[in-house]
Amino acid sequence: MTNSTKTLCPYCGVGCGLEVLPPAQPGKPVNRDSEGTPIWQVRGDRNHPSSLGKVCVKGATVSESLEKSRLKYPMMRDSLTDEFRRVSWDEAMEAIVNRMQTLRLTQGPDALCMYGSGQFQTEDYYIAQKLFKGFLGTNNFDANSRLCMSSAVAGYTQSFGSDGPPCCYEDLELTDCAFLIGTNTAECHPIVFNRLRVHHKKNRKVKMVVVDPRRTQTAEAADLHLAIKPGTDIDLFNGIAYLLMRWGRIDTFFIDECTQNFSAYADVIRHYPPELVARNCGIRIDELEKAAQYWGDSERVLSLWSMGINQSSEGTAKVRTLINLHLMTGDIGKPGAGPFSLTGQPNAMGGREAGGLCNILPGYRVINNPQHRAEVEQFWKLPQGSIQPQRGRTAWEMIQGLETGEVGFLWIAATNPAVSMPDIKRTQAALKRSPFTVYQDAYYPTETSAYAHILLPAAQWSEKTGVMTNSERMVTLCPQFRDPPGEARPDWEVFAEVGRRLGFTEGFNFKTSAEVYAEFVQITEGRPCDSSGLSHDKLRTYGPLQWPYPDAWPWLEGEDLEQQNRTNKRLYTDFRFNTPDGRARFAAYHSKGLAEPTDEAYPFVLTTGRLYGHWHTQTRTGRIPKIQKMHPDPFMEIHPQDAAKLNIEENTFVEVRSRRGKARFLAKITKAIAPGTLFIPMHWGALWAEDAEANALTHPNACPTSLQPELKACAVQVKVA
Ligand code: SF4
């Protein structure tokens, strides 16, 4: 008999299973953190199908962050220069509802915005969509996933007819060749990388190619590292396609039977001969040929990517040109093959299912599809036309709306935009102008709490019950096993109460998160992400289950059900896609390069990224001593040649400037970064290190399709501070 709880790690999209136990166990000393506080014990859940008992340092230490710096009570103030005063939930709710009602009457519903988070559980996401897009009639809900994976969503949707990563983690162990592009998987998705690394080490014939301007830990493990110039991914993909076509290593049967638009694509590919591509990418021709050879010689190619592809002003084009390679070689819909985006946050995938971006609706539906809107309106029992036909404001457009005065109410939940948004000084200035900001979070203070008029304490992971979906579409129930501190409440419950107070009693009469989830899964019925066969009870009984999991399955029992639950569910195994004619679409794109190329005044490309131990803006990991020791200070990597030219010495301060701002960092001189490129981790905000905000330098220029900003690259100058 054990008193453990099985749940999911609340950090990254790998979604590792955790088993947690109370601090005191019979016959054992009480488990304590380094400061002597009793803390829950955490270990990997050996039965979780995604992680098989493995965890990284973040998952292993998560319980150390649960009690520290918590926001316990609602707080209010009239202006940002006032002190907060503690108020009741009733008073805070009344103020919020009054403001929302006034604005709806005076400026219309589009003056209201909510900026949510991939930290939400699916129930939180779903109720927020229902409230904003359905009952309030504004599509102004966006999540921090906009900064993370909206290019992957757009790329999948345009190429395959709907969103949805087609692969599963089992493919990591079945592939002949893994292409990792714009992802430092070893540090940012460590347990995914471990599975791949073990397979790669065991099988000498399996190849690993890493494409990254930095020689990261991931690149160290590769058979081939292509340190391409930032912004030349499309050149590379088109150059590989050129060689595969020249060598006849393409699957003409798959192209003819399962795709459309190949000839337009082939017309573009003709313009990418190896000499040109190698020059544009800054690599040798033989390196390019080796990459193409690995791809062409392999039966099953798996590509993995994350921010290096998504956070780009041509993010959708990059995703689609990578998918093109899979389509031209038939590397999709079979074990060990396919394009596999690695999601950043623990439930960004659940957010996609629940419609958690300003251009989508629950059940992998899109705002600009009249039939999709009608289906959702009917489901929510709303009059036809209640959901607006045009998308809402993206995260960055909310900032712009504060600047112009069009946004009069901003509700931020479970995210820290005062650190994570691009052009952070402009973002902070806009937040300062906000007439009314509600900030709902588990922690206080954060950088964003400085810009709030109302603070609402949120119950976080471990303090509420809900569901999260990881990158391989595995859905895990995360049960409550601790009490929330003070008066903290689950996000969905707060949104539902505001809905009821606004008069929408019928739509928000939920008593438990299980009821919310039961309604949510119904809206997915018949859709690509069909989860209608799932429920809290089923997930509690059988453990994590992967979608699609329709309710329409013939009733299975015993071994048969067990077998069905454990079978990995790849998408497109019948080579039929979610487009009207069932064919995937090739996309013909030329490379445009970076939105802000270097010039004489700003001669370096700055690329930003993450470190193994820290999570995003350190709201949790900054409070864990072991992780703080791993990464004590912000820094900037520079190549020895560049450092010598600028008289920069190791571990001395440098000043980095872009057209938007400046910041100071300690220099780290390393050959891991290419000459002409600098690297700065994005984890430090003003609370942790004044004047060392990476996003003081970045710009908001975004992909025109996915609207994801190019946080990965901007032009800067650097000098000794
Ligand atoms: Fe958590 Fe991600 Fe680490 Fe797994 S890899 S333990 S999900 S942070």
Boltz pocket constraint, residues with backbone or C-beta under 6 A from the ligand:
constraints:
  - pocket:
      binder: B
      contacts: [[A, 9], [A, 10], [A, 11], [A, 12], [A, 13], [A, 14], [A, 15], [A, 16], [A, 51], [A, 54], [A, 55], [A, 56], [A, 57], [A, 58], [A, 59], [A, 60], [A, 188], [A, 189], [A, 190], [A, 191], [A, 192]]
      max_distance: 6.0
